[in-house]
Amino acid sequence: MAEAGPWDRLGPEVAKLRNDIAAAEVIGALRDDGIRSILLKGPSVARWLYRDDEQRIYGDIDLLVSPSEFDRAEELLARLGFEHADLETTRPGRESHHEIWKRSLDGAQVELHRTVLGIGVPDHVFWDEIAAETEMLPLGVGEEASDAEVPAEHARAMLVGLHAAQHGPIPTPLNDLERALAQLPLSTWERAGALAGRLRAGGSLRSGLCLLPEGRAVAEELALEGEAPIEARIRADDAPRTAIGWEHLSRMPGVRGKVRYLARELVPTPEVMRLTDPAASRGRMGLTVAYLRRPVVLVAHAPKGFRAWRRAARTTDEQH
C-alpha cells in the first residue's frame, strides 16, 4: 500500500482520481517512448467488478512491462519525477517481481511489474501470455487522458485469484474475488484456469479460490493442478506475518545467510518500515518508535508464527 500523501488526505475518491491521472500520464509517456504497458489492477478491477456507487480503493498503479523494456521504463519514471523506493530485503522472491517508484509531488506510486507472485514461468513467458489478449480502458481527464491496456477478462479473473492467494483473507482482495465469482460465468473461469496451467500457477489459483466456499466449488470444477506455494497456505490460515518469516529463514542457505536475513528483518530500510508500520510515516520520531518496537513485536509473534509455519510445512510433506 502506498504511503499517505497530500492527495490521500482529501479523501479516497480524490486519491483514486490522483492515481488515475498519474496512471494516464505514465502510460501515455511510456507509449510515446515506444514502451507497451499493461495496467494489472486498480481501475481495471474497480470499473469491472464494482458499480459506480460502490467504493474500491487503490493506492498505487500496477503496471506490467516486457522484461526487455524494464530498464527503459524505469529510466522514464525517473524523468517523470519518480524516485526508486529502497526496499532491500532478504525475502526470497519478494524483491524480483516488481519495483516501487514514488513521486513526492503528488504522492503517486507506481509498482512496475516483471511478473506477479504465484507465477511459475519466466517473466518473458508471463508477459507474452498476458500481452497476447488485452482490452482498452480510458483513464485520466483533459490533456492527460489516455487509454490503458488491461488484461483480457479471463486473465483478470486469474489475477484476482492470485491476488487473494498472495494476501490471504483480508478484505479488498477477498471482496474482489467474491465479486468475480458472483459475476463471471464458469466459461471465463475455465479460460482463467487454462491460463494458470500454462503459467504454472494452478496451485496458487486454487489456493486463492478456496478462500471462499463458492471459489472452492469453482476450483473443483477446474481441476487445477500444481502445488500451492507454502506462503499461500500460510496466508490462507490467517497466520501472523512471522510465519512467512520462518519459511524464508528456512530457505536461507548457510548460517551466514540466516544471520543476514534476521538482521535485515530486525532492522529493515526506512522504506520498508514505512510500508509495514504506520508510525514510521510520522516523521523522524515516528520512525524511531517503529524501529524500537519492531523487535518486540517480532519476538512476541514468533511462537505463533512458528506453529502456523509448521502446520503448512506438514501439509506440504503429506502431499509428497
MOPE-V42049 format. One record per pair of residues at least 12 apart in sequence whose C-alpha atoms are under 7 Angstrom apart, sorted by the first residue. I is the first residue (numbers start at 1). J is the second residue. D is the distance in whole Angstrom. If there is no record, write none. Layout:
i=(I/I)
j=(J/J)
d=(D/D)
This chain:
i=(1/1/1/2/2/2/3/5/6/7/7/12/16/16/19/19/19/20/20/21/21/21/21/22/23/24/24/24/24/24/25/27/28/30/35/36/37/37/37/37/38/38/38/38/38/38/38/39/39/39/39/39/39/40/40/40/40/40/41/42/42/44/49/49/60/60/60/60/61/61/61/62/62/62/62/63/63/63/64/64/64/65/65/66/66/67/67/67/81/82/82/82/83/83/83/84/84/84/85/85/85/85/86/86/87/87/87/88/89/90/90/91/92/97/97/97/97/97/98/98/98/98/98/99/99/99/100/117/118/118/118/119/119/119/120/120/120/121/121/126/130/130/133/133/134/134/134/134/135/135/135/135/136/136/136/137/137/154/154/154/154/155/157/157/157/158/158/158/160/160/161/161/161/161/162/162/162/164/164/165/165/165/165/165/166/167/168/168/168/169/169/169/181/190/193/193/202/202/202/203/203/203/203/203/204/204/204/206/206/207/207/211/230/230/231/233/234/234/234/239/239/240/240/241/242/242/242/242/243/243/243/243/246/246/247/249/266/266/277)
j=(59/60/275/59/60/109/275/107/107/106/107/57/57/58/60/61/108/139/140/139/140/141/144/108/61/139/140/144/145/146/144/148/146/73/69/65/63/64/65/149/63/64/65/148/149/150/151/62/63/64/148/149/150/62/63/64/150/151/62/58/61/150/179/180/108/109/110/111/109/110/111/110/111/112/113/111/112/113/112/113/114/113/114/124/127/114/123/124/103/101/102/103/101/102/103/100/101/102/100/101/102/271/269/271/269/271/272/269/264/261/264/248/248/113/114/115/116/117/111/112/113/114/115/111/112/113/112/166/162/201/204/199/200/201/199/200/201/199/200/199/151/155/151/152/149/150/151/152/149/150/151/152/148/149/150/149/150/188/189/191/192/192/180/189/192/192/196/205/176/177/177/205/208/209/204/205/208/177/208/204/205/207/208/232/232/235/235/236/238/211/236/238/215/222/222/224/224/225/226/224/225/226/227/228/228/229/232/219/224/228/232/236/312/313/244/312/308/309/312/305/308/301/305/305/298/301/302/305/305/306/308/309/306/309/309/261/294/295/290)
d=(6/7/7/5/6/6/7/5/7/7/7/7/7/7/7/7/6/6/5/7/4/7/7/7/6/6/5/6/6/5/6/7/6/7/7/6/6/6/5/7/6/5/7/7/5/5/7/6/5/6/7/6/5/6/6/7/6/7/6/5/7/6/6/7/7/5/6/7/6/5/6/6/5/6/7/6/5/6/6/5/6/7/6/7/6/6/7/6/6/6/5/4/5/5/6/6/5/6/6/6/7/7/7/6/7/6/6/7/7/5/7/6/6/6/5/5/6/7/6/5/4/6/7/6/5/7/6/7/6/6/6/6/6/5/6/5/6/6/6/7/6/7/7/6/6/6/5/5/6/5/6/6/6/5/6/6/7/5/6/6/5/6/7/7/6/5/7/7/7/6/6/5/5/6/6/5/6/7/5/6/7/6/4/5/6/6/5/5/7/7/6/6/7/6/6/7/5/5/5/7/6/4/5/4/5/6/7/6/6/6/7/7/6/7/6/6/7/6/6/6/6/7/6/7/7/6/6/5/4/6/6/5/6/7/7/7/7/6/7)
